[in-house]
Amino acid sequence: MITKQIKLWEGREDVVLHTFLRHCNPNPLFPSEPEMLPAVVICPGGAYLFCASENEGDDVAMAFSAEGYQAFVLQYTVGSTCGEHDSRHPAQLLDLGKALLTIREHAEEWHVDTERIALIGFSAGANVCGNMATNWHTPLLSEHFGVPSECFRPMAVVLGYPVADFSYQMEYNASMPPNPMLMMGDESFFGTHKPTKEQCDAVSPCLHVSEHTPPIFLVHAANDHMVPVQQSLKMAAALAEQGIPFEMHIFEKGEHGFGAGNPYSVGPYRSDKRFSSHAWTKLAANWLLHKAAPETAAHEDFQLG
């Protein structure tokens, strides 16, 4: 495996694309043509204050690398590391756009099929990916970078316990004991810990689902007390209303932040943390197979391992 750290913006140390690249052997039938693989770009959560890159980044990258993907983990703009740089939206969306353009630029070197790039996000990172899924076709990215909108179109998107409706999340947070971390995260993302409804609606993916939205896989735990399961239900309802293909798995247990679902990630090893939610990576890989290689999925009896 080839691991690199690519700094995405000149003069910034905090926004980094981490690579988890498989070694690709030449196609024996066409030795002059390198093997091109699908890719996943992973955005960890962290309430827009930090990036939970271990359990929701590196572990997930390794899981999808094992499934045949070139994997990337994006360390995007967050309040705790951005220094003098603006951490407010749309900074994170621009980071993800820059990451996608960087992968396209190095596609031949990194053996990436640019038509088969999926996004995976968790919590706040799922909000970033959800906003990309529902806004890739708008002028925001194409005008900023001066390239066609198609450069940012994901093949498919996986959202883990996403913040899909920020107004709903604000109401939920207000009903719970005060959480200073969430308030600081809102300050980082919105510039205030009391954003207006208009500010919340602008970054709520479930309110912007359209015919341009790619297929989406949703995963959540019913006992998530930080980002309630209603967030995924709202996103699923919006996708169903627009006729966008989706799949959703709600696990009874898993709490918030189960990431790759590996109990050793929360160390020391705790068997009681191995809830059924750990199965989501295989379920998502099976679902993605039908998007990345439908001809293969149609002819193979894919077994969950």
C-alpha positions in Angstrom: 0.0 0.0 0.0 1.2 3.5 -0.9 0.4 6.2 1.7 1.0 9.8 1.1 0.0 13.1 2.7 -1.0 15.7 0.0 -1.4 19.3 1.2 -4.2 20.7 -0.8 -3.8 24.5 -0.4 -0.5 26.4 -0.7 0.6 27.8 2.7 -1.8 25.6 4.7 -0.8 22.6 6.8 -4.3 21.7 8.1 -6.1 20.6 4.9 -4.6 17.3 3.8 -5.5 14.4 1.6 -4.2 11.1 2.9 -3.8 8.3 0.3 -4.3 4.6 0.8 -3.3 3.3 -2.6 -3.3 -0.3 -3.7 -0.4 -1.5 -5.9 -1.9 -2.1 -9.4 -0.5 -4.7 -11.7 -0.7 -4.3 -15.5 -3.7 -5.9 -17.1 -2.3 -9.2 -18.5 -4.6 -9.0 -21.6 -3.5 -5.4 -22.3 -0.1 -4.9 -20.6 0.2 -1.3 -21.9 -3.0 -0.3 -20.0 -2.8 0.2 -16.3 -5.5 -1.2 -14.1 -7.9 1.6 -13.1 -9.8 1.2 -9.9 -12.8 2.8 -8.3 -12.1 5.2 -5.4 -13.6 6.4 -2.2 -13.0 9.8 -0.6 -13.7 9.7 3.2 -14.7 12.7 5.3 -14.5 11.9 9.1 -16.8 13.6 11.6 -15.8 15.8 14.5 -18.5 18.5 14.9 -16.5 20.8 12.6 -14.0 21.2 15.4 -11.7 18.3 14.6 -11.4 15.4 12.2 -11.9 11.9 13.8 -9.5 10.4 11.3 -8.7 7.1 13.1 -12.0 5.3 13.5 -13.9 7.3 10.9 -11.0 7.8 8.5 -8.0 5.4 8.4 -10.0 2.3 9.5 -12.6 2.9 6.9 -10.0 3.5 4.2 -8.4 0.2 5.1 -11.8 -1.6 4.9 -12.6 -0.3 1.5 -9.0 -0.8 0.2 -9.6 -4.5 1.0 -12.7 -4.3 -1.2 -10.6 -3.1 -4.2 -10.9 0.7 -3.9 -8.2 3.4 -4.0 -9.0 5.1 -0.7 -8.5 8.7 0.4 -9.1 10.4 3.7 -9.7 14.1 3.7 -8.6 16.2 6.6 -10.8 19.3 5.9 -11.1 22.7 7.4 -12.1 22.6 11.1 -12.1 25.2 13.9 -9.3 23.8 16.0 -6.6 23.7 13.3 -7.5 26.3 10.7 -5.6 29.2 12.5 -6.3 32.5 10.8 -8.2 30.8 7.9 -12.0 31.0 7.7 -13.6 27.8 9.0 -17.1 28.8 7.9 -19.1 27.1 5.2 -18.4 26.6 2.3 -14.7 26.1 3.3 -15.2 22.4 3.8 -17.1 22.0 0.5 -14.2 23.7 -1.3 -11.8 21.4 0.4 -13.7 18.4 -0.9 -13.9 19.9 -4.4 -10.1 20.5 -4.3 -9.6 16.9 -3.2 -11.6 15.6 -6.1 -9.7 17.7 -8.6 -6.4 16.6 -7.1 -7.4 12.9 -7.6 -8.4 13.6 -11.2 -5.1 15.3 -11.8 -3.2 12.3 -10.5 -5.7 9.7 -11.8 -3.3 7.9 -14.1 -0.5 7.8 -11.5 -2.9 6.7 -8.7 -4.8 4.2 -11.0 -8.2 5.8 -10.3 -11.1 5.5 -12.6 -12.5 9.1 -12.4 -16.0 7.9 -13.4 -16.2 5.7 -10.3 -15.4 8.0 -7.3 -17.7 7.6 -4.3 -17.9 9.7 -1.1 -18.1 8.4 2.4 -18.8 10.7 5.3 -19.7 10.6 9.0 -21.6 13.0 11.2 -20.3 16.5 10.2 -18.3 14.8 7.5 -21.5 13.3 6.2 -22.9 16.8 6.1 -20.0 17.8 3.9 -20.6 14.8 1.6 -24.3 15.3 1.6 -23.9 18.9 0.6 -21.6 17.8 -2.2 -24.1 15.2 -3.3 -26.9 17.9 -3.5 -24.8 20.9 -4.8 -22.1 19.5 -7.1 -24.0 20.8 -10.1 -24.4 24.3 -8.8 -22.1 27.2 -9.8 -20.5 27.3 -6.3 -17.8 24.9 -7.2 -17.5 25.2 -10.9 -17.1 29.0 -10.8 -14.7 28.9 -7.9 -12.4 26.4 -9.6 -13.1 27.4 -13.2 -13.9 23.8 -14.3 -17.1 22.0 -15.4 -19.5 20.9 -12.7 -19.1 17.3 -13.8 -15.7 17.2 -12.2 -17.4 17.1 -8.8 -20.2 14.6 -9.5 -19.9 11.6 -7.2 -20.7 8.2 -8.5 -22.5 7.4 -5.2 -22.4 8.6 -1.6 -22.4 6.8 1.7 -23.6 8.9 4.7 -23.0 7.6 8.2 -25.3 9.2 10.9 -25.5 12.4 8.9 -26.6 15.9 9.9 -29.1 16.1 7.1 -31.3 18.9 8.5 -29.5 21.5 10.6 -32.7 23.2 11.8 -33.9 19.9 13.2 -30.5 19.3 14.8 -30.5 22.8 16.4 -33.9 22.0 17.9 -32.7 18.7 19.2 -29.6 20.2 20.7 -31.7 22.8 22.5 -33.8 20.0 24.1 -30.7 18.3 25.5 -28.2 19.4 28.2 -25.9 22.1 26.9 -22.9 20.7 25.0 -20.1 23.2 24.7 -18.4 21.1 21.9 -21.5 21.4 19.7 -21.8 25.1 20.4 -18.2 25.7 19.5 -18.7 23.6 16.3 -21.6 25.7 15.3 -19.5 28.8 15.9 -16.8 27.4 13.7 -19.2 26.3 10.9 -21.7 29.2 10.9 -19.8 32.0 12.6 -22.3 31.9 15.4 -23.7 29.4 17.8 -27.2 30.6 17.0 -27.5 30.4 13.2 -30.7 31.6 11.5 -33.1 29.2 9.8 -31.9 30.4 6.4 -28.3 29.6 7.4 -29.3 26.1 8.6 -31.5 25.4 5.5 -28.7 26.3 3.1 -26.5 23.5 4.4 -29.2 20.9 5.0 -28.8 18.2 2.3 -32.3 16.8 2.7 -33.7 20.1 1.6 -31.7 20.1 -1.6 -32.3 16.7 -3.0 -33.0 16.8 -6.8 -32.7 14.8 -9.9 -29.0 15.6 -9.9 -28.4 13.8 -6.6 -26.5 10.5 -6.9 -27.5 7.3 -5.2 -27.1 7.4 -1.5 -26.4 4.7 1.2 -27.5 5.7 4.7 -26.4 4.1 8.0 -27.3 5.1 11.5 -27.8 3.7 15.0 -31.2 4.0 16.6 -29.6 4.8 20.0 -27.6 7.7 18.6 -28.1 10.4 21.2 -26.0 13.1 19.5 -27.3 13.0 15.9 -30.7 11.4 16.2 -31.8 8.7 13.7 -34.5 11.0 12.4 -31.8 12.7 10.5 -31.3 9.7 8.2 -35.0 9.2 8.1 -35.5 12.7 6.8 -32.8 12.2 4.2 -34.4 8.9 3.1 -37.8 10.6 2.8 -36.4 13.3 0.6 -34.6 10.8 -1.7 -37.8 8.7 -2.0 -39.8 11.7 -2.9 -37.4 12.6 -5.7 -37.0 9.0 -6.9 -33.3 8.9 -6.1 -32.0 5.3 -5.5 -31.0 4.7 -1.9 -30.4 2.0 0.7 -30.7 2.5 4.4 -29.7 0.4 7.4 -30.7 1.4 10.9 -29.0 -0.6 13.6 -30.5 -1.0 17.1 -27.2 -0.2 18.8 -24.0 1.5 17.9 -24.4 4.9 19.5 -22.7 7.9 17.8 -19.4 7.6 16.0 -19.2 3.9 15.5 -17.1 4.6 12.3 -15.7 1.4 10.9 -17.3 -0.5 13.7 -14.1 -2.1 14.9 -14.1 -2.6 18.7 -10.3 -2.3 18.8 -10.7 1.3 17.6 -12.2 2.4 20.9 -9.5 0.5 22.8 -8.8 -1.2 24.9 -10.7 -4.1 23.2 -14.3 -4.2 24.4 -16.5 -7.0 23.1 -19.6 -5.1 24.3 -18.8 -2.4 21.7 -19.1 -4.9 18.8 -22.7 -4.1 18.0 -24.2 -5.3 14.7 -23.4 -1.8 13.3 -20.0 -3.1 12.4 -21.5 -5.0 9.5 -22.2 -1.7 7.6 -18.9 -1.7 5.7 -19.7 -5.0 3.9 -23.3 -3.9 3.3 -22.0 -0.7 1.8 -19.4 -2.5 -0.3 -22.0 -4.7 -1.7 -24.2 -1.7 -2.6 -21.3 0.2 -4.1 -20.4 -2.9 -6.3 -23.8 -2.4 -8.0 -22.8 1.2 -8.8 -19.1 0.7 -9.7 -19.4 -2.6 -11.6 -23.1 -3.4 -12.3 -22.0 -5.9 -14.9 -20.1 -7.8 -12.2 -22.8 -7.5 -9.7 -25.3 -8.9 -12.1 -23.4 -12.0 -12.7 -21.8 -12.9 -9.4 -23.3 -14.3 -6.3 -21.8 -11.7 -4.0 -21.3 -13.1 -0.5 -21.0 -11.0 2.6 -17.8 -12.0 4.5 
